[in-house]
Amino acid sequence: MYLLTGKPNTGKSTAIKTLIELLGPSRCDGFYTQEILSDKDRIGFKTITLSGNEFVFAHIDFPKTFAIEEFGVDIDAFEKIALQALNSDKKYLIIDEIGPMQLFSSSFQEFLGKLSDSDKKVIATICKEDNEFTALLKERNKDHLFELTMENRNEMPFILATQLNKDDPLYLSKLELSQKYHQEKERFSYEQGKIILRSTHDIRTIERINSHYKCSCDYFQENDTCSHIMAVIRNSIS
């Protein structure tokens, strides 16, 4: 299990969303968390699974049977929908996040323990401030613990993608090639809302459809990601 920690508002969820694109969205399952705002005030949180389900996980108007500060937490919904998303045979499992609200669920804690002992490729964001459970989880996975900062947040998704695929030389070569393309801006042009990239082999067309990148190359057809998309992502966050 790979753990990504960091202070609040450093961009852990944003890094995870970028990582999903680098890994290939169709090869990932799990969930991420998103704030609910009203007139710029935070009034709750919703959980969104990578299969497209979403639900309000915590809200200021929820009963306070389980609560953090002013937010009541719906543990039943979390266990029914979010945990189901983790019972998946996809190559990668994404968990955003492991925090005090989610850890009200003993089932979630038990599941995390099993994942930590498995060979499943899991990446999870985890709160910076520890309780007994998170401290133990970080210790068990201390060799795979990464801290996100304002200085490294653009590069962190690529660091994690490299670690998760260190046994896949072809994938690593795509990451390396994306850096080359990123540095050679003259390769890129734009046509009718699409990105045109003159790669080392052919002209590639990249476009964004339903919030995910698509590419015309053969590697993308099998892996849902490629060096061309990786290069576009590097350009967009640099």
Backbone torsions as a table, in degrees:
resi	resn	phi	psi	omega
1	MET	NA	131.8	177.1
2	TYR	-103.2	130.4	-176.1
3	LEU	-115.9	133.8	177.2
4	LEU	-117.1	117.0	179.7
5	THR	-117.5	174.9	-179.6
6	GLY	161.0	162.4	179.0
7	LYS	-64.9	157.1	176.7
8	PRO	-56.7	143.6	175.3
9	ASN	69.6	19.6	173.4
10	THR	-87.7	-12.9	174.7
11	GLY	106.3	33.4	-178.9
12	LYS	-63.3	-45.7	-179.3
13	SER	-65.3	-38.4	177.4
14	THR	-63.4	-41.5	177.8
15	ALA	-62.3	-39.1	179.8
16	ILE	-66.4	-41.7	178.8
17	LYS	-63.7	-38.5	175.9
18	THR	-65.4	-42.1	178.9
19	LEU	-59.4	-40.3	179.4
20	ILE	-58.0	-41.8	178.1
21	GLU	-65.0	-37.7	179.7
22	LEU	-68.8	-34.2	-178.7
23	LEU	-82.7	-26.4	-174.8
24	GLY	105.4	105.1	-174.0
25	PRO	-53.3	-37.9	-177.7
26	SER	-71.8	-12.3	179.1
27	ARG	-97.8	4.4	-177.6
28	CYS	-116.7	148.2	170.4
29	ASP	-140.0	167.5	-177.6
30	GLY	129.3	-147.5	-176.2
31	PHE	-155.6	161.0	170.7
32	TYR	-135.5	163.5	-174.1
33	THR	-112.2	142.4	-178.4
34	GLN	-137.2	139.3	178.9
35	GLU	-69.4	150.6	170.1
36	ILE	-109.8	122.1	-175.6
37	LEU	-114.2	147.4	172.3
38	SER	-137.0	113.8	-175.8
39	ASP	51.7	44.1	177.6
40	LYS	71.8	-0.1	176.0
41	ASP	-93.7	137.4	178.0
42	ARG	-80.4	119.9	-177.5
43	ILE	-115.1	-4.3	179.6
44	GLY	175.0	-172.1	178.7
45	PHE	-138.7	143.2	171.6
46	LYS	-120.8	151.3	177.5
47	THR	-107.0	133.7	-178.9
48	ILE	-122.5	121.8	178.0
49	THR	-83.7	157.0	-178.7
50	LEU	-73.1	-10.2	174.1
51	SER	-89.0	-3.0	173.5
52	GLY	106.9	-2.2	176.1
53	ASN	-80.6	146.7	174.5
54	GLU	-146.4	152.6	-179.8
55	PHE	-155.4	155.4	175.7
56	VAL	-78.6	119.7	-174.2
57	PHE	-93.7	-35.2	-179.7
58	ALA	-147.4	144.8	-176.4
59	HIS	-157.2	151.5	179.9
60	ILE	-67.0	-20.4	-179.0
61	ASP	-95.3	-2.3	179.8
62	PHE	-75.5	154.2	172.6
63	PRO	-55.9	151.0	-173.9
64	LYS	-100.6	31.4	175.2
65	THR	-58.1	-45.7	168.7
66	PHE	-119.4	124.9	-174.5
67	ALA	-150.2	146.0	169.2
68	ILE	-124.6	118.1	-175.1
69	GLU	55.5	-125.4	-176.8
70	GLU	-91.2	3.8	-173.4
71	PHE	-100.5	120.7	169.0
72	GLY	-79.5	145.9	-173.3
73	VAL	-117.9	131.6	179.1
74	ASP	-94.5	87.8	-177.5
75	ILE	-68.7	-35.1	-179.2
76	ASP	-60.9	-44.9	179.1
77	ALA	-65.2	-39.0	179.7
78	PHE	-62.0	-46.4	-177.9
79	GLU	-69.6	-33.0	-178.0
80	LYS	-73.6	-39.0	-171.9
81	ILE	-105.6	-51.2	-175.6
82	ALA	-68.3	-44.4	-179.8
83	LEU	-66.2	-33.5	177.0
84	GLN	-61.4	-36.2	-179.8
85	ALA	-66.0	-21.6	-179.5
86	LEU	-87.5	-13.6	175.2
87	ASN	-86.0	73.7	-169.9
88	SER	-135.3	152.2	176.1
89	ASP	-100.4	13.0	176.4
90	LYS	-63.9	158.4	-175.1
91	LYS	-64.4	-36.4	-176.3
92	TYR	-123.2	141.2	172.4
93	LEU	-112.8	131.3	-178.2
94	ILE	-112.9	128.1	178.7
95	ILE	-128.7	111.4	177.4
96	ASP	-131.4	91.7	20.4
97	GLU	-146.4	176.9	169.5
98	ILE	-102.7	101.9	-176.8
99	GLY	-140.7	178.6	-176.0
100	PRO	-56.4	-38.0	-179.3
101	MET	-64.9	-49.3	-178.6
102	GLN	-64.6	-31.5	-174.7
103	LEU	-79.7	0.3	166.6
104	PHE	-62.3	-22.4	-178.2
105	SER	-86.5	113.8	176.7
106	SER	-68.5	-29.6	177.4
107	SER	-65.1	-37.9	177.8
108	PHE	-66.0	-43.4	177.8
109	GLN	-60.4	-43.4	179.7
110	GLU	-64.0	-41.6	-179.8
111	PHE	-65.1	-39.6	178.4
112	LEU	-63.2	-38.0	177.5
113	GLY	-61.5	-41.4	178.7
114	LYS	-67.1	-41.8	179.0
115	LEU	-63.7	-37.6	-179.1
116	SER	-63.6	-29.3	-179.1
117	ASP	-93.0	-3.0	-176.7
118	SER	-94.9	174.5	175.4
119	ASP	-99.4	14.3	178.0
120	LYS	-66.8	143.1	178.5
121	LYS	-84.6	101.8	-174.8
122	VAL	-120.1	133.9	170.6
123	ILE	-125.5	127.8	-176.5
124	ALA	-134.0	139.1	168.5
125	THR	-84.7	146.4	-176.3
126	ILE	-142.0	142.4	-175.5
127	CYS	-60.5	147.9	-179.7
128	LYS	-71.3	-44.2	-178.8
129	GLU	-81.2	125.0	-170.4
130	ASP	-92.3	150.3	159.8
131	ASN	-114.5	-172.7	-175.4
132	GLU	-61.2	-41.3	-177.0
133	PHE	-69.0	-48.1	-177.0
134	THR	-67.4	-34.4	177.6
135	ALA	-63.0	-41.9	179.1
136	LEU	-67.1	-42.0	-179.4
137	LEU	-63.7	-41.5	177.5
138	LYS	-64.1	-38.7	179.6
139	GLU	-66.1	-41.2	-180.0
140	ARG	-65.3	-27.8	-176.8
141	ASN	-118.1	31.7	-172.3
142	LYS	-63.0	-25.1	178.6
143	ASP	-78.2	-11.3	-179.8
144	HIS	-123.6	32.9	-179.1
145	LEU	-105.5	125.4	-177.7
146	PHE	-124.3	142.2	178.3
147	GLU	-111.2	127.0	178.6
148	LEU	-87.7	132.7	176.8
149	THR	-129.4	171.1	176.8
150	MET	-64.1	-26.4	-177.2
151	GLU	-80.3	-32.6	-174.4
152	ASN	-109.2	4.4	-170.2
153	ARG	-67.4	-27.1	177.2
154	ASN	-72.2	-35.4	-177.1
155	GLU	-87.7	-20.1	-173.3
156	MET	-56.8	-42.8	178.5
157	PRO	-57.4	-35.8	179.7
158	PHE	-72.9	-34.9	175.8
159	ILE	-63.0	-45.6	-179.6
160	LEU	-66.8	-41.0	178.4
161	ALA	-61.1	-38.7	177.5
162	THR	-64.0	-45.7	-179.1
163	GLN	-64.2	-41.9	-177.9
164	LEU	-68.4	-21.6	-175.9
165	ASN	-121.9	28.3	-177.6
166	LYS	-65.8	-13.4	177.2
167	ASP	-98.2	11.7	-176.3
168	ASP	-126.3	88.3	-176.4
169	PRO	-59.1	-35.3	-179.4
170	LEU	-65.5	-44.5	177.7
171	TYR	-61.5	-43.8	-179.9
172	LEU	-61.7	-34.2	177.5
173	SER	-67.0	-31.9	177.0
174	LYS	-67.4	-41.1	176.4
175	LEU	-61.6	-43.8	179.7
176	GLU	-64.3	-41.4	179.5
177	LEU	-65.8	-34.4	178.9
178	SER	-62.4	-33.8	177.3
179	GLN	-65.9	-40.3	177.8
180	LYS	-62.2	-47.2	179.3
181	TYR	-61.8	-42.2	-179.4
182	HIS	-58.5	-37.5	-178.0
183	GLN	-78.1	-16.3	-177.1
184	GLU	-111.1	75.8	-172.6
185	LYS	-61.0	-21.9	-179.0
186	GLU	-67.4	-12.5	177.9
187	ARG	-73.4	-18.7	-171.7
188	PHE	-100.3	140.4	170.3
189	SER	-146.8	173.1	-175.0
190	TYR	-130.4	138.0	-176.9
191	GLU	-148.2	113.3	177.2
192	GLN	51.7	48.2	176.9
193	GLY	78.5	3.3	179.4
194	LYS	-111.3	153.9	178.0
195	ILE	-99.3	127.4	178.4
196	ILE	-106.6	126.2	-179.1
197	LEU	-123.3	124.0	175.3
198	ARG	-87.0	96.9	-176.2
199	SER	-82.9	-176.6	179.7
200	THR	-71.1	-16.6	-176.8
201	HIS	-113.5	-34.0	-172.6
202	ASP	-166.6	178.4	174.0
203	ILE	-88.1	126.3	-178.2
204	ARG	-111.4	144.3	178.1
205	THR	-114.1	123.3	179.8
206	ILE	-117.6	133.3	176.4
207	GLU	-141.3	162.5	-179.2
208	ARG	-107.5	119.4	-177.9
209	ILE	-128.3	125.0	179.6
210	ASN	52.4	44.5	173.3
211	SER	75.0	2.8	178.4
212	HIS	-124.5	151.0	178.0
213	TYR	-78.2	145.4	174.1
214	LYS	-128.9	145.8	-179.8
215	CYS	-133.5	154.1	-177.3
216	SER	-84.9	-2.0	-174.7
217	CYS	-80.8	161.8	-177.3
218	ASP	-68.5	-38.7	-178.8
219	TYR	-60.3	-38.7	179.1
220	PHE	-62.3	-38.8	-176.9
221	GLN	-59.4	-29.9	-179.1
222	GLU	-95.8	-25.3	-169.6
223	ASN	-121.1	-7.9	177.8
224	ASP	64.4	17.0	172.8
225	THR	-158.7	169.6	-179.6
226	CYS	-170.5	172.1	-179.3
227	SER	-62.8	-29.9	-177.5
228	HIS	-70.6	-43.8	175.8
229	ILE	-66.1	-41.5	177.9
230	MET	-58.7	-39.3	178.9
231	ALA	-67.3	-40.8	178.0
232	VAL	-61.9	-40.9	178.3
233	ILE	-64.3	-43.3	176.5
234	ARG	-57.8	-43.0	179.3
235	ASN	-62.7	-38.4	-173.3
236	SER	-74.7	-23.3	-177.1
237	ILE	-109.5	-1.9	-178.6
238	SER	-86.0	NA	NA
